[in-house]
């Protein structure tokens, strides 16, 4: 009896074959329905108890027949771990069963891509909750953020998750916007460098990073979520797009569209944005995924599509490859539109090729693919918590201090306020407990999140009083807090936001603010505490800066944490006790008087303080600001010369010295001022920043190489240019505090530059 040789695998199953040939061979055998099945996600077990995405319950069918859908294949699985509290090990086994079902039920056996949210770590029950993105910005430390993202990616990959919906690269433009907490800051250089570091870290673990929201979302009118965008092409090009350019260079393999419309054109239906700019100009070859329900919004909210089939056709033609979170428009409506000739089948093939190429990269088309199931799962191990602590410690910002901080060991401290004894005060709106767990109050957080009160009791004699909730409260609660303050040597008032979604908080997605006063009765509480005459240290735990101009002269100190994560309270204790030298810097400025002023530091001359308006937009605490217990001595600032070729590099050297007996740090910031340009430009703009650590007695030289491309801007003709002329390099510790101003002259021909320009400085050893 002779043994028949094993059948050779299908050509598209061969990992040694050319990816393009594999994909084309597979596509040639697929029906239109099978093709479309790869272009949408499926949200199994969607939680009916609360809304996690805009208009979720208008579009989700909770009774999905997975068996029926799997016959044709499934492109993506949505939030297997992030939809409801699931024991991680149980979730891994459940996901493996689902993937096996998809493989065995369909003709080609193609597994689904699994995506999850990962803005503050993997959004899953019992997973480490890292600081929110605004805290990443406050660290001014791309290397630290890269390490954090790599750790997050390793956790995701170990569970069978392939794609993460982060980072958010929207540059904060109006501080009233609820999603400011999800941004990295108000400066494109900071957002871009930190965001690119996150991308590099996540992608290094084999997880696809998804850039969002492309583009303009944060420039919505009056800071209202999903409102039309008020931004001209130059603001979009020079402020909103550079972070995406940097992150694409870092290797991001997916992009998510913005919900909003710009000048009447929704991003989800804009081929000039999603195809001409993103692909033709930037050279992006990955996948574009729809923000949740944004394709249906073309019909239901924007009113630019007649029905779901029309919406699907517009989105597909514009360049959206995958509909998320679940099938709605790219299912039967798109099938009917293709079969009826309303949508070109070539548009389906274009998207499908991108999707299958990505699955090829992930190994999902290989003949030997099988889901991996670990024997045990620990999503919040000691190294992850230690990393969360490091990020938190480097993100805490000391805004003001009259010498009261650090507090004396064992001091009698009244700790009051609505954020003092609330674990949720540490967490942003995309953390699992506040994003999903809030709909399951019977389920514990899943990870240990100490409160400020608990952390401070390790170092001080603490008396606690609530004072008032974040919103609401009564006179009796304020009186109790005042009594506690009066009987202590110092008061720590812990105020701020409650993160939530769509009205469930004072900060977060859909939780926009009418002004920048502290929510509820918190300012009234603060005034009552100050009236006691005792030193009051304000600890602000929030998703945005608030207007403190009426109290700042009477406050002993102000410390800020932008949702510093599960280890945030110990980090705050370290700063208040002096165990840790505060080293965070503001990624967004704090407004002065005039609580509704939405402007950021990136203002042209007429956008700054002037004699022709009674409104002063100057910041109380500017972008980049942050104090220290051990201020570094700036010894010298110099440049290699005053002549700077328009295609060359200017080198700036900064010498720093630590004259203290404890380690210290500084963030060297370099701002560009261009006194004469074709268009009105920001009066100053960050083009380089470097965080530096110094041991006691140490001297460090920071060497910064600035290519002339960093001076480029979009001129009147709509092209980005570098032009000769005089510029200033203002070097210092914030956007308002400069140690030195270096005068340079750009010499040589005017140059047009594009996506291939130098986007970041070089730092010497």
C-alpha positions in Angstrom: 0.0 0.0 0.0 1.4 3.3 -1.0 1.0 6.5 1.1 -0.4 9.5 -0.8 1.7 12.6 -0.3 0.0 15.3 1.8 -1.8 17.9 -0.3 0.1 21.1 -0.8 -1.5 24.1 1.0 -3.4 26.6 -1.0 -0.9 29.2 -2.5 -2.4 31.9 -0.4 -1.7 29.8 2.7 2.1 29.7 2.1 4.0 32.1 4.4 7.0 31.9 2.1 5.1 33.3 -0.9 4.9 36.9 -1.9 2.2 38.6 0.2 0.7 40.4 -2.8 0.5 37.1 -4.8 -1.1 35.4 -1.8 -3.7 38.1 -1.4 -4.6 38.2 -5.1 -4.9 34.4 -5.3 -7.3 34.4 -2.4 -9.4 37.3 -3.7 -9.8 35.6 -7.0 -11.8 32.8 -5.4 -14.0 34.9 -3.1 -17.6 35.9 -3.8 -18.8 39.5 -3.2 -20.5 38.5 0.0 -17.3 36.8 1.3 -15.3 39.9 0.3 -17.6 42.2 2.2 -17.5 39.9 5.3 -13.8 40.8 5.6 -14.7 44.6 5.7 -16.7 44.8 8.9 -16.4 44.1 12.5 -18.8 42.1 14.7 -19.6 43.2 18.2 -20.7 40.0 20.1 -22.3 40.4 23.5 -22.7 44.2 23.3 -23.5 45.5 26.7 -27.1 46.7 26.8 -26.6 48.3 30.2 -24.8 51.5 29.0 -23.6 53.5 26.1 -19.9 53.2 25.3 -20.0 54.9 21.9 -22.2 57.7 20.4 -25.7 56.4 19.5 -24.7 52.9 20.3 -28.2 51.6 20.8 -29.4 53.2 17.6 -27.2 51.0 15.5 -26.3 47.8 17.4 -28.3 44.6 17.0 -27.6 42.8 20.3 -29.0 39.5 18.8 -26.1 38.8 16.4 -26.3 35.3 14.8 -22.6 34.5 14.9 -23.1 31.1 13.3 -24.8 32.6 10.3 -22.3 35.3 9.9 -19.3 33.0 10.3 -20.3 31.1 7.2 -19.1 33.9 5.0 -16.2 34.9 7.3 -15.7 37.8 9.7 -13.3 40.6 9.3 -12.9 41.8 12.9 -14.1 41.0 16.4 -14.9 44.0 18.5 -13.8 44.4 22.1 -13.9 40.7 23.2 -12.4 41.7 26.5 -13.6 45.3 26.7 -17.3 45.0 26.4 -18.2 43.6 29.9 -16.2 42.3 32.9 -14.7 39.0 31.8 -12.2 36.9 33.7 -9.1 37.2 31.5 -8.4 33.5 31.3 -12.1 32.7 30.6 -11.9 35.5 27.9 -8.9 33.9 26.3 -10.6 30.5 26.0 -13.8 32.1 24.7 -11.9 34.0 22.1 -10.1 30.9 21.0 -13.4 29.0 20.6 -14.8 31.9 18.6 -11.8 32.0 16.3 -12.0 28.3 15.7 -15.7 28.6 14.9 -14.9 31.3 12.4 -12.2 29.3 10.8 -14.2 26.0 10.6 -17.4 27.6 9.5 -16.2 29.6 6.5 -15.0 28.4 3.1 -11.5 29.9 3.5 -11.0 29.7 7.2 -9.7 33.2 7.7 -9.5 34.2 11.4 -10.8 37.6 12.5 -8.6 40.5 13.6 -9.4 41.3 17.2 -9.3 44.9 18.3 -9.5 46.6 21.7 -9.3 50.0 23.2 -5.9 50.7 24.9 -5.8 54.4 25.7 -5.0 53.9 29.4 -3.7 50.4 29.0 -5.7 47.5 27.7 -9.4 48.2 28.5 -10.1 44.9 30.1 -11.1 43.8 33.5 -8.1 43.2 35.8 -5.6 44.9 33.4 -3.2 47.6 34.5 -4.6 51.1 34.3 -1.9 53.5 33.2 -2.1 57.3 33.4 -4.3 59.0 30.8 -2.7 60.5 27.7 -2.6 64.1 29.1 -0.3 62.6 31.7 1.9 61.1 29.0 2.3 64.6 27.6 3.1 65.9 31.1 6.1 63.6 31.3 7.7 65.1 28.2 9.4 61.6 28.0 8.9 59.7 24.7 11.2 56.9 25.8 9.1 56.2 28.9 5.8 56.3 26.9 7.4 53.9 24.3 8.2 51.4 27.1 4.7 51.8 28.5 3.1 51.1 25.1 5.4 48.1 24.5 4.2 46.7 27.8 0.6 47.3 26.8 1.1 45.7 23.5 2.7 42.6 25.0 -0.3 42.2 27.3 -2.7 42.5 24.3 -0.8 40.1 22.1 -0.7 37.5 24.8 -4.5 37.5 24.8 -4.8 37.1 21.1 -5.6 40.8 20.4 -4.1 42.2 17.2 -5.1 45.9 17.0 -5.3 48.7 19.5 -7.4 51.8 19.0 -4.8 54.3 20.2 -3.1 56.8 20.3 -5.3 59.9 20.1 -3.3 62.5 18.1 -5.9 65.3 18.3 -4.2 68.5 19.4 -6.2 70.2 22.1 -7.7 73.5 20.7 -10.5 74.3 23.1 -10.1 73.3 26.8 -13.8 73.0 27.3 -13.9 69.9 25.0 -14.6 66.8 27.1 -12.0 64.7 25.3 -9.1 67.0 26.3 -8.2 64.2 28.8 -7.7 61.8 25.9 -5.3 64.2 24.1 -1.6 64.4 24.8 -1.6 68.2 24.9 -2.1 71.5 23.0 1.2 71.5 21.0 1.7 69.5 17.8 5.4 68.7 18.5 4.6 67.3 21.9 1.6 65.4 20.7 3.5 64.1 17.7 6.7 62.9 19.5 4.8 61.3 22.4 2.2 59.8 20.1 4.9 58.4 17.8 6.7 56.9 20.8 3.4 55.2 21.8 3.0 53.8 18.2 6.6 52.5 18.2 6.0 50.7 21.5 2.7 49.1 20.5 3.9 48.1 17.1 7.1 46.6 18.6 4.9 44.1 20.3 3.2 43.1 17.0 0.0 45.0 17.7 -1.4 47.4 15.1 -1.6 50.9 16.4 -4.6 52.9 15.2 -4.2 56.7 14.9 -7.2 58.7 15.7 -9.0 60.9 14.9 -8.1 61.8 11.3 -8.4 64.8 11.3 -9.8 68.0 12.9 -11.9 66.4 15.6 -10.5 68.5 18.5 -11.2 71.8 16.6 -15.0 71.5 16.9 -16.9 74.7 17.5 -17.2 75.8 21.1 -15.6 72.6 22.3 -18.7 70.6 21.7 -18.3 66.9 20.9 -19.0 66.0 17.2 -19.7 69.7 16.4 -18.6 71.0 13.0 -14.9 71.8 12.8 -13.8 75.5 12.6 -10.3 75.3 11.2 -8.9 76.6 8.0 -6.5 74.6 5.7 -3.4 76.2 7.2 -4.4 75.4 10.8 -5.1 71.8 9.7 -1.8 71.6 7.9 0.4 73.2 10.5 -1.2 72.3 13.8 -3.5 69.3 13.4 -1.7 67.1 10.8 2.0 67.0 12.0 1.3 64.5 14.8 -0.2 62.1 12.3 2.8 62.6 10.1 5.2 61.7 12.9 3.2 58.7 14.0 3.0 57.3 10.5 6.7 57.6 10.3 6.9 55.6 13.5 5.1 52.6 11.8 1.4 52.9 12.5 -0.5 50.5 10.4 -4.0 51.8 10.8 -5.9 55.1 10.9 -9.3 55.9 12.2 -11.4 58.8 10.8 -12.8 61.7 12.8 -16.6 61.9 13.4 -16.7 65.6 12.5 -17.2 67.5 9.3 -14.9 70.3 8.1 -16.4 73.0 6.0 -19.4 70.8 5.5 -17.6 67.6 4.4 -17.6 64.7 6.9 -14.2 63.0 7.3 -15.8 59.6 6.7 -16.8 60.7 3.2 -13.8 62.8 2.2 -11.5 61.2 -0.4 -9.2 64.2 -0.5 -8.4 63.4 3.2 -8.5 59.6 3.4 -7.1 58.8 -0.1 -5.4 61.8 -1.7 -3.6 63.1 1.4 -3.3 59.9 3.5 -2.3 57.5 0.8 -1.2 59.5 -2.3 0.8 62.1 -0.3 1.8 60.3 2.9 2.2 56.9 1.2 0.2 55.1 3.8 -0.5 51.4 2.9 -2.3 50.2 6.0 -6.0 50.0 6.8 -8.4 52.8 7.5 -11.1 51.8 10.0 -14.2 53.7 10.8 -14.7 55.3 14.1 -17.7 53.5 15.7 -20.9 54.1 13.6 -19.4 57.0 11.7 -20.4 55.5 8.4 -24.1 55.3 9.5 -23.7 58.9 10.8 -23.3 60.0 7.1 -27.0 59.2 6.8 -28.4 59.6 10.3 -26.4 62.6 11.6 -24.7 64.5 8.8 -27.4 64.2 6.3 -25.1 63.7 3.3 -26.3 60.1 2.4 -29.8 59.0 1.4 -29.6 55.7 3.2 -27.2 53.1 4.6 -26.2 51.8 1.2 -25.4 55.4 0.0 -23.4 56.0 3.2 -21.5 52.7 2.7 -20.7 53.7 -0.9 -19.4 57.2 0.1 -17.3 55.9 2.9 -15.8 53.0 0.8 -15.0 55.3 -2.1 -13.5 57.9 0.2 -11.1 55.3 1.6 -12.6 53.6 4.7 -11.7 49.9 4.5 -13.3 48.5 7.6 -16.6 49.4 9.2 -16.5 49.3 13.0 -17.7 48.4 15.5 -20.2 46.0 13.9 -21.9 45.4 10.6 -24.5 47.9 9.6 -23.7 49.7 6.3 -21.0 47.3 4.9 -23.3 44.3 5.2 -26.5 43.9 3.3 -26.8 47.6 2.3 -23.4 47.6 0.6 -24.0 44.2 -1.0 -27.2 45.5 -2.6 -25.4 48.7 -3.7 -22.6 46.7 -5.4 -24.9 44.2 -7.0 -27.2 47.1 -8.2 -24.2 48.9 -9.7 -24.4 51.9 -7.4 -21.0 51.1 -6.0 -18.0 50.0 -8.1 -16.9 46.5 -7.2 -13.3 47.8 -7.6 -13.7 49.8 -4.5 -14.5 46.7 -2.6 -11.4 44.9 -4.0 -9.2 47.9 -3.1 -10.3 47.8 0.6 -10.2 44.0 0.7 -6.6 43.8 -0.6 -5.5 46.2 2.2 -7.4 44.1 4.9 -6.0 40.8 3.6 -2.4 42.1 3.4 -2.7 43.1 7.0 -4.0 39.7 8.0 -1.1 38.2 6.0 1.3 40.4 8.1 -0.3 39.1 11.3 0.0 35.5 10.2 -3.7 35.0 10.0 -3.6 33.5 6.5 -0.9 30.9 7.3 -1.8 27.3 7.0 -0.6 26.5 10.5 -2.3 29.4 12.3 -4.0 28.4 15.5 -5.1 30.5 18.5 -2.7 30.5 21.4 -4.1 29.8 24.8 -1.8 30.6 27.8 -2.1 28.4 30.9 -2.5 31.4 33.2 -3.0 35.1 32.8 -1.9 38.1 35.0 -2.8 41.4 33.4 -1.6 43.5 36.3 1.7 42.0 37.3 4.4 43.7 39.3 6.5 45.1 36.4 3.3 46.6 34.8 2.4 48.3 38.1 5.9 49.6 38.5 5.8 51.1 35.1 2.4 52.7 35.8 4.0 54.2 38.9 7.0 55.6 37.0 4.7 57.2 34.4 2.5 58.7 37.2 5.5 60.0 39.2 7.0 61.8 36.1 3.6 63.3 35.2 2.7 65.1 38.4 3.0 68.8 37.9 3.8 71.3 40.7 2.2 74.5 39.6 2.7 76.8 42.6 4.4 76.6 45.9 5.0 79.2 48.6 7.3 76.8 50.6 4.6 74.8 52.2 5.5 71.7 50.2 6.9 69.3 50.9 4.8 68.7 54.0 6.6 67.9 57.2 6.7 64.2 58.2 3.8 63.2 60.4 2.0 66.6 60.0 -1.7 66.9 60.9 -3.3 67.1 57.5 -7.0 67.6 56.7 -7.6 65.9 53.4 -10.9 67.1 52.0 -12.8 67.2 48.7 -14.7 65.0 46.4 -11.6 63.4 44.8 -9.8 62.7 48.1 -11.2 59.2 48.8 -12.4 58.1 45.4 -10.4 55.5 43.5 -12.1 56.6 40.3 -10.5 60.1 40.7 -7.3 58.5 39.3 -8.9 57.2 36.1 -9.8 58.6 32.7 -13.0 57.9 30.8 -11.4 55.1 28.7 -10.2 53.2 31.7 -12.1 49.9 32.1 -13.8 50.7 35.4 -15.2 54.0 34.2 -15.8 53.0 30.6 -17.4 49.6 31.1 -17.4 48.8 34.8 -19.6 51.7 35.7 -22.5 49.8 34.1 -21.7 46.8 36.4 -21.5 48.4 39.9 -21.6 45.0 41.5 -18.3 44.1 40.0 -15.1 45.4 41.7 -12.5 47.4 39.8 -10.4 44.3 39.3 -7.1 46.1 40.2 -6.0 47.9 43.3 -6.4 51.7 43.0 -5.4 53.5 46.2 -7.1 56.8 47.0 -5.2 60.0 48.0 -6.5 59.6 51.6 -5.2 56.0 51.8 -1.8 57.0 50.3 -1.3 60.0 52.6 -2.1 58.1 55.7 1.3 56.3 55.2 3.1 59.6 55.9 0.8 62.0 57.8 -1.8 62.2 60.5 -4.9 62.4 58.3 -8.4 63.7 59.0 -10.8 63.2 56.1 -14.0 65.1 55.1 -15.9 64.9 51.8 -16.9 68.6 51.6 -19.1 68.2 48.6 -19.5 65.8 45.6 -18.0 66.7 42.3 -21.4 68.0 41.4 -24.0 69.0 44.0 -23.7 68.8 47.7 -25.0 70.8 50.7 -23.9 73.3 53.2 -23.4 70.7 55.9 -20.7 68.9 54.0 -18.8 72.1 53.4 -19.1 73.0 57.0 -17.7 69.6 58.0 -14.7 70.1 55.7 -14.1 73.6 57.1 -14.1 72.2 60.7 -11.6 69.5 59.7 -9.4 72.2 58.0 -9.5 74.4 61.1 -8.4 71.7 63.4 -5.3 70.6 61.3 -2.0 72.3 60.6 -2.5 72.2 56.8 -5.3 71.3 54.4 -5.0 69.3 51.3 -8.0 69.9 49.1 -8.4 67.3 46.4 -10.7 68.6 43.7 -11.4 68.1 40.1 -13.4 66.0 37.7 -15.3 62.8 37.5 -14.5 61.1 34.2 -17.4 59.5 32.3 -19.1 59.2 29.0 -22.0 61.2 27.4 -23.1 63.1 30.5 -21.9 60.6 33.0 -19.1 62.8 34.2 -17.7 66.3 34.1 -14.8 65.2 31.8 -14.6 62.6 29.0 -16.3 61.8 25.7 -19.5 63.7 25.4 -18.9 65.6 28.7 -18.0 69.1 27.4 -17.9 72.1 29.8 -19.7 75.4 29.3 -16.8 77.2 31.0 -13.6 76.4 32.9 -14.7 77.0 36.5 -14.4 74.0 38.8 -17.5 71.8 38.5 -20.3 72.0 41.0 -19.7 73.7 44.3 -16.0 72.9 44.4 -14.9 76.5 44.1 -17.3 77.4 46.9 -15.7 74.7 49.0 -12.2 75.9 48.2 -13.1 79.5 49.2 -14.5 78.2 52.5 -11.3 76.4 53.2 -9.1 79.4 52.4 -11.2 81.5 54.7 -10.0 79.5 57.7 -6.5 81.0 57.3 -4.9 77.6 57.3 -2.5 76.8 54.5 -4.4 75.1 51.7 -2.7 72.8 49.2 -4.8 72.2 46.2 -4.4 68.8 44.5 -6.3 68.9 41.2 -7.2 65.6 39.6 -8.9 66.4 36.4 -9.2 65.9 32.6 -8.6 69.5 31.7 -7.1 72.6 33.3 -9.4 74.9 35.3 -9.5 78.6 36.1 -7.9 79.3 39.5 -7.1 83.0 39.2 -9.4 84.0 42.0 -7.7 81.7 44.5 -4.1 81.4 43.4 -2.7 84.3 45.5 -4.1 82.6 48.6 -3.3 79.0 47.9 -0.2 77.6 49.6 0.5 75.2 46.7 -1.1 73.7 43.6 -0.3 70.2 42.4 -1.9 68.7 39.3 -2.4 65.2 38.1 -4.2 64.4 34.8 -5.8 61.1 35.8 -2.5 59.5 36.8 -3.8 55.9 36.8 -3.8 53.1 39.4 -0.5 54.2 41.0 -1.4 57.9 40.9 -2.1 58.3 44.6 1.2 56.9 45.8 2.9 59.2 43.2 1.0 62.2 44.7 2.0 61.1 48.2 5.6 61.1 47.0 5.4 64.6 45.7 3.5 66.0 48.8 5.9 64.3 51.2 9.0 65.3 49.2 10.0 61.7 48.6 9.7 62.5 44.9 10.9 65.7 43.2 8.0 66.9 41.1 9.1 66.8 37.4 6.0 67.0 35.2 5.4 69.9 32.9 2.1 71.2 31.7 0.9 69.8 28.3 -1.9 72.4 28.3 -1.9 75.9 29.8 -4.1 76.9 32.7 -6.4 79.8 31.9 -6.3 83.1 33.8 -9.4 85.2 34.5 -12.1 84.7 31.8 -13.1 81.1 32.4 -14.5 80.6 28.9 -11.4 81.5 26.9 -10.6 78.5 24.6 -7.3 79.6 23.2 -4.0 77.8 23.5 -0.5 79.2 23.6 -0.2 78.7 19.8 -1.6 82.2 19.1 -0.6 84.7 16.4 0.2 88.2 17.7 -3.4 89.3 17.4 -4.5 86.3 19.4 -2.4 87.3 22.4 -2.9 90.2 24.9 -3.5 93.5 23.2 -4.7 97.0 23.8 -7.6 96.6 21.4 -9.6 94.1 23.5 -10.6 94.0 27.1 -10.2 90.2 27.3 -6.7 89.0 28.2 -6.1 85.4 27.0 -2.8 85.1 28.9 -2.4 81.9 30.8 -2.2 81.7 34.6 0.2 78.8 34.2 1.6 78.5 30.7 2.2 75.5 28.5 5.5 73.7 29.6 5.4 75.1 33.1 6.3 73.0 36.1 8.2 73.7 39.4 10.7 71.5 41.3 12.0 71.2 44.9 15.5 71.1 43.4 15.6 73.6 40.5 18.4 72.9 38.0 20.9 75.7 37.4 21.2 76.8 33.8 24.9 77.4 33.2 25.0 78.3 29.5 22.9 78.4 26.3 24.6 78.8 22.9 24.2 78.1 19.2 26.9 77.0 16.7 26.5 80.2 14.9 24.1 82.9 13.8 23.9 81.8 10.1 21.5 78.9 9.5 21.3 77.4 6.0 17.8 76.9 4.7 18.7 73.3 4.1 21.1 72.9 7.0 21.2 72.3 10.8 21.6 74.8 13.7 23.0 73.2 16.8 21.9 74.5 20.3 23.9 73.5 23.4 22.5 73.9 26.9 24.6 73.3 29.9 22.7 72.4 33.1 24.0 71.7 36.7 22.4 70.2 39.7 23.6 72.1 42.8 21.4 70.0 45.2 21.9 67.0 47.3 19.1 65.1 45.6 18.5 64.0 42.0 16.9 66.6 39.8 15.4 67.0 36.4 14.6 69.6 33.8 12.8 69.8 30.5 14.8 71.9 28.1 12.3 73.6 25.7 13.2 75.4 22.4 10.6 77.7 20.8 10.7 79.2 17.4 9.7 82.9 16.8 9.5 84.0 13.2 9.1 87.8 13.2 8.2 88.1 9.5 6.4 85.5 7.4 4.0 85.3 4.5 1.1 84.6 6.9 0.3 85.3 10.6 2.1 82.6 12.5 2.1 81.6 16.2 4.1 84.1 18.1 6.1 81.1 19.5 6.0 77.4 18.8 7.8 74.5 20.4 10.2 72.8 18.0 12.3 70.7 20.5 12.1 69.5 24.0 14.4 67.2 26.0 13.8 65.8 29.5 17.1 65.6 31.4 17.9 63.8 34.7 20.9 65.0 36.8 22.4 63.3 39.8 23.5 65.5 42.8 26.4 67.7 41.7 26.2 66.6 38.1 26.6 68.8 35.0 24.9 67.8 31.7 25.2 69.2 28.3 22.1 69.0 26.1 23.0 69.1 22.4 20.1 69.8 20.0 20.3 69.6 16.2 17.6 71.7 14.6 17.1 71.2 10.9 15.8 74.2 9.0 12.7 72.1 8.0 11.5 72.7 11.6 10.9 76.3 10.7 8.6 75.5 7.8 5.0 76.5 7.6 2.2 76.6 5.0 2.4 79.8 2.9 -0.2 81.7 1.0 0.0 79.3 -2.0 -0.9 76.3 0.3 2.6 74.8 0.1 4.9 74.2 3.0 8.0 76.3 2.8 11.3 77.2 4.4 12.2 80.8 3.7 15.4 82.8 4.4 15.3 85.6 7.0 15.8 86.3 10.7 14.3 84.0 13.4 14.7 83.6 17.1 15.2 80.5 19.1 13.8 81.0 22.6 15.2 78.5 25.0 13.8 78.0 28.5 11.5 76.2 30.9 8.1 77.0 29.5 6.4 78.8 26.7 6.7 82.0 28.7 9.9 81.6 30.7 13.1 81.8 28.6 16.6 81.6 29.8 18.1 82.8 26.5 17.1 84.1 23.1 19.3 83.1 20.2 19.2 85.2 17.1 19.7 83.4 13.8 19.4 84.2 10.1 18.3 81.5 7.7 20.4 81.9 4.6 20.0 80.4 1.2 17.2 79.8 -1.3 13.6 79.5 -0.3 12.6 75.8 -0.3 9.3 73.9 -0.7 9.1 70.9 1.6 6.6 68.1 2.0 5.9 64.9 3.9 9.6 63.9 3.5 10.8 66.9 5.5 12.7 66.6 8.8 9.9 66.4 11.4 11.9 66.2 14.7 15.2 67.5 16.1 18.3 65.3 16.7 19.7 65.1 20.2 23.4 64.5 20.8 24.8 62.2 23.4 
